Amino acid sequence: MLKTARLDLVALDVERDLGALHAMFSDPAWARGGYMTPTASMDESRERLAGEFGDNGGWTWVLRVRPADDAAGVIGVFSDQGSSIRGMSWYLRRERWGAGLMSEAARAVVDHLLQRRSSASRRGSTHATYGRSPSRGTRAWTSSAGCRARTTARSRSRS
């Protein structure tokens, strides 16, 4: 679990979190804000989660705004989309927009991924990891072959 001043970021468990996330995905006003079609069923919401985050190695968290236990949103690394460039995607329930929650969550997730990179470097890992560009201090995705690309981010919410 990752923690911030206001949030608990807990590993996504689709069965546990689907109800709250479906409420978000099926909200027509929320969907208009993200330029997508609202989901019509729990199965559609499950498919949306699988398509977005299903094969990202478990790097997906739900946001819980303390003291609540329900999912206020979800954040994670893109699923593999056939490219060496990876980024983050997030969704936040409409009633939580405008409070800076996703900015807070994104900082925690990126910091966590950067810490994993540092640990992997010390162990000589050959997996792709996040890193910092030494010239600009920007965050980047670095493959084991040394290829580097800027991290992209896309948002379906206003944070």
Disulfide bonds with the S-S distance in Angstrom:
none
